[in-house]
Amino acid sequence: MLELARTRNVTRRLVLAAAMTLPFAASIPAHAQETVKIGLVAALSGQSAKSGEAITRGLTLAIDKINAEGGVLGKQVELVSRDDESNPGKGLVAARELVQREGVAALIGGLDTPVSLAIVPFVNQEKVVFVGPWAAGTPITKNGAEENYVFRVSAVDEYVDEAITEYLVTKYGAKKPGLILINNPWGESNERGLTKALEKRGMEHAGIEKFESNDVDVVPQLTRLKEAGADSLFLVANVAPSAQVVKSLDRMGWDVPISSHWGPAGGRFTELAGPSGEKVHFIQTFLFTEESDPLFVTLKEKFPEIKTLADVTPATGIANAYDAMLLLAAAIEKAGSTDGPAIREAMYEVSGIEGVIKTYDKPFTPDDQDALGPEDYTFAHFVDGQIIPLGE
């Protein structure tokens, strides 16, 4: 609770800062617009740009389908995007701009948990539905708001932590894993989840080490874990920092099993990590396994630069965003309005929505605003630049 309180204090300051950086702009009545605008705040540049690209592609395919079937409320759906550059302050400013200037009916988030956590207080205050298709930090949806406007079609840290703990124990017989975590709110969220999963099994960890996203040498932290007797590693970080962990392990000559959150899937991980990147096993919620997959066929038609399955990194971002957009559109249609509170109530009623991950029958409740659970996870790794299920 102390960590959550700190996060709330930081995000409150960010809300005030964003308010001062933008001139006053009256909200644009969404009903007066010719289209139903959906706002996207995601990393569209920088080291996590592949994640933003994947989310954009998934949303675009879903919107094409929705519009071909008549749109929502008799109007076409329009995507309005802003780049958060993986920066919480910039993400919050972008969210305010989309809501107050563009008059979006709802917001879609991106990869980074710190950015989403910065946006959460704002959307709850403004009563605007915010759907996360990627960021997995547990407090994003479990944020303590009396009226919670934040929903998610993605993995959830506390569930992922249980899954990757079970994986290390059952596959490798791990008895004393070490934790190597990015030093930000996402790392903190997983520290709580992983230690809870170990305590549940009566297990001890070899230590908890943190590192920064711009660290190029993680050997000191890994050395401490090795000397403490770590027989395996939990890794939580996005693409570039995860690659630095792998390269540091190579420099040490330490070949140790690694069970990871899905951070490495957000870009060309093995290009940065080298061949040893293929040893990292990580969680996914969706994978293309056949080029005949209907969504993959549509993806190739829409984006000619995609030739093979190896050109899709990662499929999880595409699928989560695609399903999130279908659920959001169904809720807006059911609400009969672009009014935020009406859409929020309708999110609890949507049913029979056939997504690519699964069919959703009332996937949200006021007590659980996450549409996906552990049963929707699978483990994967990179092989020749392509993410494939383990065992294939």
N, C-alpha and C positions, 0 to 999 in steps of 0.2 A: 504493500500500500504506500510505503514511503517513496518507492521509485515512481509509482504512478502519480503521486502528488507532485513530485519534482517535474515530471513530464508535463503535468497540467500547468504548473507555474511557468515553464518555458513556453508552452504553446499560448498561454494568455499574453505573455509579452510579445510573442510573434504576431498575435492578432492585433494588438495595439500598434505595433510597428508597421504592419501592413496598412492599417487604417490611415496612418500618417503619410505613407508613401503614395497613396492614391488620392486624387481629388475627389470630392464628394460627387457621387453619381447616383441618381435615383434609380431604383430597380426598374427594369423594363418589363412591363406586363407580358408574361409569356403567351397569354391567350391572344395578344394583339399581333403576334408574329405570324408570318406566312408559313413558317416551318416550325417543327418542334426541335429545338436545339438541345443537344446533349454535349456537355463540356468534358474534355479530357485533360487532366493534368498528369503528365508523365515525363520520364527522362527521354527526350527526343534527340539529345546530343550527349557527347562524353562517353565514358567507358561503359555505361549501361544503355546506350542508344538502341542496342538490339532488342532490349526488353520493350522500349517504347514502340519500336517498329512492329514487334509481334502483337502488342496490344492494339495498335492502330489497325493492323491487318485484320485481326479478329473482329473488331468493332465494324470495320468497313464491310466485311462480308455479311455480318448480321444485319447491318443497316440496308444493304442492297436487297437482302431477302425481305426485310420488313417493308421497304418502300415498294418492292415489286408486288407485294400483297396488299397494297393500299395505304401503307404508312400507319400512323396512329392518330386517332381523333380526326381522321379525314385529311391529315397533313403529312407531308414528307418529313422524314427525320434527317436532321443535319448535324454533323459532327464538327465541333469547334475545339481546336486543340491548342494547348499551351505547353511549352517546354519548362519543366521545373529544374532541369540540370542537376537533379539529385540533391537539390538544396532546399531545406525546409522553408526558409524565409521566402525564396522565390516561388515555391509551390503554393504558399499561402496567398501571396500577392496575386498569383495566377488564378487561384480559386475565387478570390474576391472579384477580380476583373470579369471572369466568366459569369458569375452570378449577377453582379450589379450593373455591368455594362452590356454584356451579351444577352442577359436574360435567359440563361439556360434553365431547362426544366429539372435537370439533375446533373450530377458530376460523376465521372469515372476516374479512378485513381491509377497509380503506376506501381513501379517495382519497390520503391524505398519506404520502409516502415517509418523512419523519422519524418519524411515528408507527409505521409498520411496522418501521423499523429499530430502534426502541426495544423492540418486542415480540419480534423475532427471537431474541436470546439467551435470553429466557425460555422460548419454546416449544421451542427445541433442548435446553435444560436439563431441562424438564419432559417432553420426548418427547411433545408434542402437535402434531398436524398443523395447520398454519396455511396457508390458501389465500388468496392475494391476487387480487381481481378488478379492481383498479384501479392502486394505487401502482406506478410503473414503475421506480423506482430500481434500477439493475443490481445493487448489493450485497445487495438483499433476498433474492434466491434464490441469488446467488453470494456466500454469506456466509462461506465457508471452514470451516464446521463439518464435522467428520468424519462425523457422522450428521445430515444436513440434513432438517429436518421442514417446510421452507418450500417451497410450490409456488405457481404463479401461472398464472392464465388472464387475461392482460392484455398490454399492450405492455411492452417492455423498453427502457430508455433507449438502450443501445448500438445496438440495431437501429433505433430511432426516429431517432437522430441521423444514422445513415447515410442513412435514407430522406429526411429533411428537407433534408439537404445535397444529395443527388441531385436533389431537387425544385427547389431554388433554382438549381442549376447548369443543369439541362435546360430549365426553364420560363422563367427570367429571365436566363440567361446570367451569373449572378453570378460575379464574379471576386475580390471582396474583401468578404465579409460581416462584419458586426459581431455580437457576441454580447451580448445583454441578458438576464441570468439572475437569478432569485430567489436571494437570499443564504441558502441553507440546503443541507442534504445533497442534496436533489434537484437544485438548481442545480449543485452540485459534480459530481454524477454525470454530468450532461449536458455540463458543461465538458470533462470527460475525453473523452466520446464524440464531441462535435462537433470538438474539436481533432484527434482521431484521424482522423475522416472527412475533414477538410481536408488533413491531412498525407498521407493515402492518395492524394489527388489532386494533391499538390504545390502546394497553395494556401495563401496566408496570410490571416489574418483582420485586420480593421481595429482590433480591440481587444476586450477582454472587460470588460464593465461589470456590476456587481452592484447590486441594489436590494432594499429591505426590503418585506415584505408590507403594511406600513402607510404606505409612502411615497405622497404625493399629487402629487408633482412629480418626474418622472424626466427633465426637460429637461436638467439638467447632464450626466448620463450619455450621453444620446442626442446632445447637442451634441458631446461628445468623439468619439463614433463617426462623426458626420457630418464633422467636421473632419479625421478620420483617413482619410477617403475611402471609408467604407462604402457599398457600392452595394445592400445588402440587409441584412436582419436575421434572426437566429435569436432566437426568443423562447421562454423557458421560465419559466412562472409559472402559478398558478391564476387563477380568474376575476377577482377584484377587482384584484390587482396587474397582471394583463395589461391590464385596462381602463385603468389609470392610464398604462401605456405608450402606448396608443392615443391617449388624451386629450392626453398630452404631445406626441406627434407632431403632433396637430392644432394645438396651440398654436404649435409651431415652423413649421407649414406645410410639413413634410417628408413628401412622399408617396413611401414606399419599400416595396418588396416585403417581406412578412413571412411567414416559414415557422415555424410554431409546433408545439411539443409539444401534447398535447391538453388542457392546462389550461383554456383558455377554454370547453371543452365542459361544464365542471362546474356551470354555472348559467346565469342569464339574462345572458349576457355583453354582448349589444348594448344591453340596458337600461342597463348601467353605462358602456359604452364609447361609446355613441352610434352613428350611422350608419357611421362609419369602421370599426367593429368587423367589418363584413362583409368588409373587405379582408384580414383575418387568415385565412390558410389553415392548417389544422391536421390532425393525424393522428387517425383513428378506427379501431376494429376492427370496428364494426358500425353500420349505419344502417337505419332503417325507410325504405323508399322508396314503399311502397304501403300504403294503409289495409286492404287485404285480407290483409296478412301475418298468418298464423295466430297468431303471438305477440302482434301488436298487437291483434287481435280479442279474444284472451283478456285482454290488459291492460285494454282498455276495459270488459270485463265485470266484472273484479275491482275496478277503480278507476274508478267512474262520472265522476269529475271530469275524466278524460281523454276529450276529444271528437275531437281531430284530431291529426295527426302533430306539429303545433307544440306540443302540450301535453306532449310527451315530450322532456325535456332532462336528460341525454342518453341515447340508446338504447344507447350503448356500455356504460354502467354496468349497465343492465338485462341486456343480452345476456351480458356477461362473468360477471356474478353467476349468471345462470341456468345457463350451461354449467358453471361452477365447482361449483355445488351438485349437478348431475347426476353429475359426475365423482367428487365426494367421496362421494355416496351409493352409487355403484357400488363404490367402494373399500371402504367399510364393509361392504357386503353381501358382497363377495369375501373380506374378511378374516374374516368370520364373528364379528366381535368389535368392541367399541369401544375396544380396547387400542391406544394410540398407535403403538407399533412395528409392530403387525400392520397397521394402516391405512396407515402409511407404505410398507411393503413392497407392499401391495396397490395403491397409487397407481401403481406401476411396471408393473402387470399389466392395468389396466383397458383395455378395447378395445371398438370398435364402439359407442361412445356417440354418439348423434346429437344434437348440440347445435344452436343456432341460427346459430352462426358457421360451424361445420363439423362433420364427423364425426371423432371422436377415436379413433385407433388407437394405443394405447400412446404417448400424448403426452409422458410423463415418463420420464426415465432418471436414474440417480444423477449423471450428468454434466451434465444439462440439465433443470432442473425448471420450465421454462417451456413451456406448452402452445401458445402462439401465437408466430409468427415474422413477419418482414417481408412474407411472401406474404399475410398476413392483414390488412394495413393498407390503408387508403384515405384520400384527402384530402378534406376537407370545409370548409364555411364556413357562417356564419349568413346566412340571407335571411329578412327579416321575422320574426325570432325563431325560425326553424326551422333545424335543422342539416341541410344537404343535401349530397350529393356534388358535388364540383367538376365543372363542365361541364354541369350541369343547370339 
